[in-house]
Amino acid sequence: MAPGGFFGQALVVDVRGDHATGVPLPLDDRVLRAYLGGVGLGTWLMHRLAPPLVNPLAPEAPLAFVFSSLVGTPLTTSAKFAVVAKSPLTGLLTDALASSQFAIAGKLTGHDAIVVRGHADALSVLLIDGDGPRLEPAPELAGLSAADAEAQVKERFGRGWRTAAIGPAGERGVRYATISHDGRHAGRGGLGAVLGAKNVKAVLVKAATKVDVADHARVLAAAKDLRSRSFGPATAKYRELGTLANLLAFNAVSTLPTRNFTAATFEDAPRLAAEELHELRGVARNSCASCSIGCEHIYARKGGGSQRMEYENVFALGPLCGVSDPDDVFAASARCDELGIDTISAGGTIAWAMECVERGLIDEPWLTFGDGAALLRALDEIGARTPGLGELLAEGSRRAAERVGHGSIDFAPQVKGLEMPGYEPRSLQSMALGLAVNARGADHNRSGAYEADLSGDLDRFAGGAAHVAAAVQTEDKAAVMDSMILCKFLRGVFTDPFTEWSRLLALVTGWDIDAGELRTAARRIVRAKRAFNLREGATAADDTLPTRLLETPLELSSGRVVSLTADRLRSMVAGYYEARGLDEEGRVAPADLADLHL
């Protein structure tokens, strides 16, 4: 019998020709307890189902939609799911989290995960409910945005279905294409390209059953308590201004990457700041499904319409590309949504190309820093994979730099092939380590070590042993939150996180689980991610940062000059390996491999 909150099985769907077949994969209590659900369980599934060294865009490469024990409970922010696959951008493990009603409906098909493999003869949609999977041809959806495709399939199949779809970029194999649902996005790593390679435009799910929890009354009481705490000061910033509130704060402390990481402050940052946009353009505030925080802030667009804006898309399409006009940044963000591409990778790749143009390495003189029209044109060429520049940039900055050559890889803003988020590593050196060693690549959500840098408890300009400890601690916390799954914006609500999280899991599952077991699970999940990447060819040499960040000092707004040397980073990486029980080449010890239940 499955523990509370789980069904004890994944559905493995093989798409072949014009039909789909589904086979249940049993998930015993040992595996569920070891990996918790979400990203953890998705990592285990990739070990189990992905052939070693598989091409991420091959039919046999699996793509998993993974749920957790908390999905469908009244616990705030629990309507989340993970999408996990081998990334076509990095060639390594990738995962993306998103919130929507798709999470609840997907789980209530009666499965803890839905894994898709194969290739359809014609562009199709995959439908999954209590009767299993079926494939329906949908050539009329070709070239549509995910939102338009979602509207059409609702009209065709009925409103009881919940949809996750790709845009035209996913169909065309852009290596950082997204999967979208209810206006939200599983954004990083190119998961939309993986689904597109299977000739599947959308996955539709419909709830067909219910899932039980171990203690209904106490889960409800815990949900009421957590909801009340979620309205407190720890989440006030997100309610009042959203994540865009970080823009001015990061600019003030010289950690806002600008013009492809050539600077860490942007002179026009106030034009893009939440404080100004809230007064001039604020339209509404919204929440994800089953969320009481309400961090989503929506702004009016020039000429009509509105756009949800977050710190990361404003950073990547604004300061990183030198663009300061909010209308240009809004339009670029909307274009990314329409095409179905990751804003961070799009902005990072375009910023790299802009610098290549400045250096005479790419002959596209129209593509210059600060030109909003050029930014939009570049996005269109990427989404269409226009021969020449579009085809080049659709590959991401690492592959593009390898083609262009002339040392351009040194300033490509990526780690392991994944473009960097809006945190300057030279002025945030715990975060520098977190970005370098993370399994997904340059990733702020799987390593939130910037919190330690900005806490004032350590010197953020001089990485050392304390920074290693901070990076390990935040990575462990993220591993648990991404597997349970709970929103990261709740992290400040918990005063004793592992103890409080283990209590929530105990109420839902019935497990006699404590903080110590949860810490062990966190370490196991982190090791399992690394073990997958090692299997796929990753080495210790991948645990680094772009050469520019290790050789070029950074001048702060105060006039102080700081640097992050290659030797310092290597020393921190070595400390990280030791703390994780890895050998000097970053490999997982045999005893720890045995603990992964593979």
N, C-alpha and C positions, 0 to 999 in steps of 0.2 A: 504494500500500500504506500502511495506517495505521501511525503510529508505535507502538512498544510501549505497552501499557496502554490503547490506544484501539481502537475499531472503525471510526472514521471516518464515523459516521453517527448522526443522531438519528431517532427514529420520531415522526412527527407523526400523531396519532390524532384523527380527526374522529368525534364521537359525534352521531348523527342518528337521531331516532325510536327504533327498537328495534334498531339495529345500529351497529357501529363499523368504520371503515376506517382503515388505516394506510399512510402513504406515507413512505419513507425520505428524509431530507434529508441530502445529503452534507456532511460536515465535512472540509475539506481540511486539510493539515498547517499551512498558514499561519494559519488561524483557530484551530486547536487550540493551536498554539504561542503565539499572541498572547494567548489568554484562559485557557489552562491546564486548564479544566474547571470544575466546581462553579459558584460564584457568577459567576465571570468568563464562562464559556460561557453560563450562563443569561441574563446581561445581553445578550450578543450575540444570543441567540435572541429575546429580547423586542424588540430593535430590528428584527429580521428579520420576526417573525411577528405582533407586536401592532399592529393598526391604530392610527394616531395618534389620540389623544383617545378611545380606546375606553372604554366603561363597563366597569370591572373585573368586573362581574357579568353582562355580556352573553355570549351563546353564542360569539361570535367572539374573546373575550378568552382568550389562551392561558395555561395553567398548566404549568410545566415541572418535571419531576423530573430533576435533572442529576447525573451521576456524574463521576468524574475518573480519571486514569491510575493512581492509587494504589489505588483500590478493588479488593479481591480479592487484593492482595499481602499478604505477611506483615508489612508495616510496621505497627507499633502505632498505634492510633486511626484507621486509614485506612478503616474501614467506615462512611463518612459520605456523605451526599448532601445536595444543596441543592434546595429547592423555591423557584421563582422565578415571580413574576407581578406584574401591576399591582395594588396594594393597594386593596381597597374601603374601607379605613380612612383612607388618606392620599391616594389618587388618584395615587400615585407608585410607583416601582419598590420592590418589597419582596422579600426573600429570607429564608429560614430554613434553618438547618442542623440535621441530626439524625443520630443514629447508630443503626443496627440492621442486622439481617440483610436487611432490605428493600434496603439499598444494594447489597449483593453480588448478590442475586438479580435486582434490577432491571437492573444493569449486564450481567449474564450472560444477559439476554434477547438480547444482541447489539447493544446500543445505548449510546451515550454520553449520551443524554438521551431522555426520553419526554415528549412535549408533548401535552396534552389540550385539545381545543377542542370546541364544540358544546353540545348539550342533548338529554338522553334524554327520551322521552315519559313513562316511568315511573321511579320510583326504582330504580336499577340498580347493578350492580358491573361494573367494567371489568377483564377478564383479559388479560394479555399474556405470551406465552411465545414459543418459537421459531417457532410457527405464526402469529404476528401477534396482533392484538387481537380480542376479541369481547366483546359486551355481553350481560349476563344480567340479567333483571328480578329485583329483590329487595325487593318491597314489605314483606316480613316484617321487614326491618331498620329500618323507619321508627321514629324516636324512640329507638333504642338508643344506648348509649354506644359509643365507638369500640372499647373492649375487648370488649364483648359482641358487637358486630358482627363483630369479628375472630374470635372463638370460633365464631360461627355459620357464617361462610364457610369456616373450616377444616373444620368438620364436613360442610359441603355439598360442597366442592370437593376436599378432601384436604389433608393437612398439608404437602405439598410447596410450597404457595403461601405467599408472604409478602405481608402486607397493610398498606396505609396507608388509614385510614378516618377519617371525621368523626363527631362526636357530634351530638346534637339541635340544638346551637347552629349548626353548619354548615348543617344542613338549613333552619334558620329565618333564615339570613342575618345572624346576629350579626357585626358588622363586624370583630371580632377573634377569630373562631373558628379553631381549630387543626386540623391533620392529625396523627393519632396512629398509632403502629406499635410493637409490642412494648413498650408502656408508655412510650415516648418520644414527644416532640411537636415538630413543626415549628410553632413557637408564634406568632411575631409577624406582625402585618400583615394577618391575616384570610384566610389561604390556605384555611382550611376553608370559608369562605363562598364563595370562588371555585369550589371543587370542588362544594359544595352547589348553587350556581346552575346547574351543569351536570346536576343531578339524579343525580349519581354519589355513592353512599354510600361506596364503597371502590374502590381500585385494587389488583389482585392481580398479582403477578409471579412467574414461575418460571424458574429458571436453565435455559438450554438449550444453552449453549456454554461455551467457555473463552476467555480472553484471554491473549496472550503478553506477555512483557516482554523487553527487549533483552538483559539479562544476568542470567540466573537465579541464578547462583552469587553474584554480587556483591550482588544485591538481598537474598538470604538472609543474607549476612554483614552487610549494613547493617541489616537488620531485627533481627538478634541484638544488634548494638551499640546500636541505638536502644532496644530493649526494656530492656537493661541500664541505660542512662542514665535511662530513665523511672522507675526505682525510686529515684532519687537525691533529694537535698534539695530540688530545684526543684519536685517534685510531692508532697513529704511532707505538706503542709497538706491537700491534697485527699484523700489516702489516710486520714489520721488523723481528720479532722473534716468533710471536704467543704467545699463553698463556703459553708456556713452559718457557718464559722469567721470570715467577714468581719463578721458582725453586731456582735459586741462591739468588734472593732477599729475599725470605722467609727464606732460610737457614741462611742468614746473620743476620736476626732479630729474630732468634730462634722461628720460627713458622712453620717449616717443620716437620710434624709428622713422626717419625722414629721408626722402630721396634715396631710396635703396640703401639705407643704413650708412649714409655718408654723414649724417648728423642725428642728434637725439632730441632736438627741439625744432618746432615748426612755427615760424613767425606768424602764420595766419591761423594758428590753432583756435583762437577765440571764435572765428567765423563758423567753425564746425562743432563747437562745444555744446554739450547738452543744455548748459545754463542759458545760452542765447537762443538755441533752437526751441527750447521748451517755451520760451516767452513768445517767439515770433511764429513758430510753425506747429506747436503742439496741437494735436487733434484728439488723441485718445490714449488710454492705457489699457492693456489687455493682459490676459493670463493664458498660460498653457492649460491643457486639460488637467483637471484635478489639482490645480495649484492655487494657493492662497496668497502668493507673493505679488504677482502681477508686475513683472519686470519689463514687459514688452511696451515700448513707447512708440507711438505712431505719429508721423509728421506729415504736414501738407506738402505736396509737390507743386512746383511751378506748372501752371497750365491745367491744374486739376489732378485729382487722385491723391493717394497717400502712400507712405512707405514706412515699414518697420525698420528702424535703424539701431544697430548695436555698435559697441566700441570697435570690434574687430573689422567689420566691413567699412566703417568710416576711416579707421587707420589705414587699411590696405588700399582703399581706393582714393584716399585723400592724401595725408602727409607722405605716405610711402611713395606715391607717384607725384608729389609736389602739387596736388590739386587742392585748391582752397575754396572754390565756389560750391556752396552746399547743394545748389541745384544740379551741378555736374555729378557730385558724389551720390546724391539721391538717385539720379538717372542711371548711373553706373551700377548701383546696388540693385535697382529694379531690373536692369538688363541681365545681371547675373542670375536673378531669380527666374526670369523668362527663359533664359538659355539652359538653366540648370547647371551652373558651375560654382565652385567654391570661391568665395570672395577673397579669402586670404591667399590662396594659390594664384588666383587670377591677378590680384594686385602685385604680388611678389614677382611673378613672371614678367608682367608688363614693366614694372619698375626696373628689373634687370635689363630688359630690352631697351628701355629709354637710355640707360647708362651706356649700353652697347652702341646705340646711335651716336651719343655724345663722343664716344671714343673712336668712331669710324669703323666699328666692327659689323654693324648691320646698316645696310643702305636703305633706310626708311626715314628720310629727313623730317617727315611730318610728325613722327613719334617723339615728342619732347616732354620733359618734366613740366608739370603745371598746366598742360593743355587738356581741358576736360573733353573737348571734341575728339581729340586723338585717343584718349582713354576709351571712349565709347566705340570708336572705330576699331580699336584693337580688340575689344571684347566681341564685337560682331564677327571679326575675322577668325577669332579663336572658336567661337560657337559654330561657325560654318566650316571650320577647318579649311579656310581659303588657301589655295596653293601658295607657297612662299611663307609669308610671315605667320598666317593663321595656323598652318600645319606645324610650323616650328614651335610656336608658343603653346599650342594645344598639348605639347609633350611635357610641359612643366620646365622650370628653370634649369634643373640639373641636366636633363637630356638635351635641352636647347643649348646649354653652355658646352656640352660635350661635342655638339655639332659645330658650333661657331668657333670654338677653340680660342687661341690667342690669350690664354689665361683668364678667360671670362668666368670660369668655374670659381675663381677666387672670390668673386663678388656676387655670385649667385646666392640669393638669400634663402638657403635651404639646409636641412639636416636630414641625411638619409634619403634625400629626394623630396621631402615635404617642406613647403615654403614656411618661413618663420612668422609667428604671430607678432603682435604689437608690443614687444618687450625688448628693450635694448640690453643684450647680455653683458656688455662691458660695464654698465652701471648697475647691474643686478646679477651678482656672480653666483648666488645660489641657483637662480633661474638658469644661468648659463650652463651649469652642470646638469640641471634637470632637462634642458633642451638637448644636450649632447647625448645623454645616455638613454633617453626615452625610446621605447620600442617602436612607437608610431612615427618617430622623427620629431621635428621641431613642433612641440605641442604644449600649449599652456593649460589644457584641461586634464591631462594625465600626469602633469607635474606642476603643481601650483606653488613652486618654491619662491616665486616672487613675493608671496605673503611674508616669508621670513626676511627677505631683503628689505621690505618696506616697513617692517615692524619696529625698527630702531634697536633691536636686540643684538644685531651684529653689524659689522662693517660691510656694507654691500659692495664696496669697491675693492675688497681684498679677500678673495675666496680662500677658504681653508677648511679645517676639520669641522668647524661648526656649520659651514655651508653644506658639507657632505651630509651631516646628520639631518639638516633641514630638508634637503632634497629627498633623502630616503623616507623621512617621515611623511612628507606631503604626497609622495608617490604611493605609499601604503594606504593612506587615507583615500586617495583617489581610486585606487584599485577596489576598495570596498564599496564606496559610494557608486561607482560605475557598474558594480555587479549586483548590488541589492535591488533596484537602482534608485537613488535619491538625487535630487538636484544639488549641484555644488553650492548654489546660493543659500542653502540651508546650513552650510558647514559651520558658520558662526553661531548658530542656534544651540549647538551641542557643546556642553562644557566638558564632558568626558566621553568623547565620540565613540570609541570602541565598546565601552560598557553600554552606552545608550543604544547603539546600533544592535548589539547582540541581544538586548532585551526586546527590541522590536522584532527581530528575527525569531526569537523564541516564542513570542506571542502568536506570530503568524504560522510558523512551521511546526511548533511543538518540540523542536530540538532543545536539548539541555546544553545550550551554547553560551560561552562566556567571552569576555574581551580577549583572553589569551588565544582561544581558538580562532577568533576573528583576525587577530594579528597574524597568526600562522597562515590563514587563508589568503590574506593580503600578500604576504611574501611568496606564497605558492603561485598566485596569479601573475605577479611580476616575473617570477622565474619562468613560468610557462610561456609567457610572451617572448622572453629572450630565447628560450629553447627553440621556439618555432622559427625565429629569425635566424638563429645559428644553423638550423636545419636547411634554411633557404639560402645560405651562403653569406650571412652577415659575419663580420669580424670586428675585433676591437678597434680597427682603424676607422670604422664607421661612427664610433662614439666621439665625435668632435664637432667643431663649428667651422663656418666658412673662414678661409684664410684672412679675409679683411678684418674680421673681428679679433683675430689673434695677433695681427701684425700692425694694425693701425690704431694708435691711441685715440681716445675720444675726448674732445674738449667740452666741458660742461658749461652751462649758462653762467656759472659763477666764475669761469675762467680757469678752473682747476682742470688738469689733464689726467685722465685715468686710463689704465690699460688692463687687458686680460691677456696674459702671455700664453703661448702654447705650453710652456713648462708648467705654469700654474694649473691650467686646465687638465693636463695629463696627470698631475699630482692628485687633483680632486677626483678624476675618473678612477685612479688606482685606489683611492680611499673608498670610493663607492663600491668597487669590485670587492674589496675586503669586507665592507659592511654587509654586502649581499651574499657573502660566502662563495664568490666566484673566483676562478683562478686568475692569474695575471693577464690572460688573454680574454677575460670576460666570459669564460665558459662555465656552464652550470655543473656542479659537482655530481658524480654518479649517484650518491645517496639522495641528493635533492631531486635528480631526475626520476628516481624510483618513487618519490613522494608525489609525483605529478599525476598518478593514476591514469597513465596513458595506455 
